[in-house]
Amino acid sequence: MSLLVAIAIAGCRTPSPVERYERWLADGQREKVAEYRGYLRAQGLADLPPMQQILRSGRRWRQCGAAEFALPPKPMWPRPRARCA
């Protein structure tokens, strides 16, 4: 009987934020996130928190009815600044 309860509980387990992020990536976001990561690195921002943290829309995403993770629209990415020599 306890095995059935354990199986039922395991089936009801809420996915972790990492698992939810991986699902989001697998749902067609992986290439877009790689492009954004490359953009950030090109801007000299290589030492960043994990992308999962950067792309999280907010702590109250459920209450707001928002998606948990979101990329900024590409037109909003600032253009690279000219570097002084």
Summary of the structure (lengths in Angstrom):
residues: 85
radius of gyration: 18.2
end to end distance: 72.7
largest distance: 72.7
contacts: 147
relative contact order: 0.13
helix: 55%
strand: 2%
